[in-house]
Amino acid sequence: MFIREKIKLLRQSRKWSQEYLAEKLGMSANGYGEIERGNSRMTFEKIEELSQLFEVPLGELCDDEKTNVFIAHNNHNATQAQHNQQSCHTSCSKSEYIEIKHELEKQQLLNAEKDKEIALLKRIIELMETKNTESL
């Protein structure tokens, strides 16, 4: 999935218009529309802004490996979409791309640690429930 497709999907999931997002980015609606159509390239700074607006890790907007994209809706529920992106069509330099890639790896490590913590907490709850059941 191209970055422009991800951005469009994220925008639509929030029911934001192109005009609304263009205003948030400080650009014209036509200029923003050109980005979604793939007729214009984005700067690294715009990608950072979009990451913040959509509340998704920066690396997920520009990743060329199989990843999970989390689409946070207005009600803060999240849906997960699997994709395999073929390339990142932005004006990111190689060093910026490496930085984004590093950020993605960091986020994946953090997620793995959180998964371990969740598993541990679930185990603690199970033990507590077992102890309470035995007490009765």
VENQUIDA-V571041 format. One record per helix or strand. SS is the DSSP state (a for helix, b for strand). FROM is the first residue (numbers start at 1). TO is the last residue. If there is no record, write none. Layout:
ss=<SS;SS>
from=<FROM;FROM>
to=<TO;TO>
This chain:
ss=<a;a;a;a;a;b;b;a>
from=<3;18;29;44;58;67;78;94>
to=<13;25;37;54;61;72;83;135>
